[in-house]
């Protein structure tokens, strides 16, 4: 499973001009399932997201988690994280899970996050989405779980 985590002051996702998910301070998480992924990787990703210490403490050091700061999680599916451009200029997305499996794993991440965290919003799987964010820092962390 691949994720791109951005610490944000605020973020929202729109589909057809309508906001479908929004948070204030927290983490925008772009998620891509890979063919070998299972619910185990989904659970590991949620564990990592909730414990990732990338918010500043009183001394200005990255030492607090999204739970510590009562921040939100905005989880958005993004199969393009599996892009392979090694063969030329047109990306190949064969490294992404097929749509049915990708949807199931994305929904598993959402379900687990909602069970463990009070402020979880989401995009719409497979939709043409516009993601608006104010990156805080900027802080952007790639995560790859095998």
Residue, then its C-alpha position, 0 to 999 in steps of 0.5 A: x500500500x502506498x500513501x502520501x501524507x500531508x500535514x494540513x491546516x485545512x483540506x477539502x475534496x470536491x466532486x462536481x462542485x460539491x464538497x464531499x469531505x473536509x477537515x481543519x488541521x490534520x492529515x490529508x492522506x492519498x492512498x493507493x492499493x497494490x495487487x498484493x495488499x490485504x486488510x493487513x496493510x490497511x490496518x498497518x496504514x491506519x496504525x501508522x497514520x494515527x501514531x505518526x508524530x509530525x505535529x509540533x510540540x511546545x518546543x517546536x519539534x515534530x513530536x505529536x500525532x494527529x490524535x495528540x492534536x485532535x486533528x482530522x483525517x481526510x482520506x482520498x483514493x489515488x491510484x496514480x501513486x503507483x505510476x511507473x515512468x521508467x519506460x518512457x514519458x507516459x505513466x503505467x499504472x499496472x502497479x495499482x490494484x484492480x478497481x474492485x480490490x482498490x475500492x475494497x482496501x480503500x474502504x477498509x482503510x476508511x472503516x478502520x480509521x473511523x473506528x479508531x479516530x473521531x474526525x475522518x472525512x473521505x473523497x469518492x472512490x473513482x470520481x474526478x475529484x478536486x482536492x484543495x489544501x493548505x499544506x502546513x510546513x510544508x510537510x509531506x511524507x511518503x509511506x510504502x507498506x509491503 
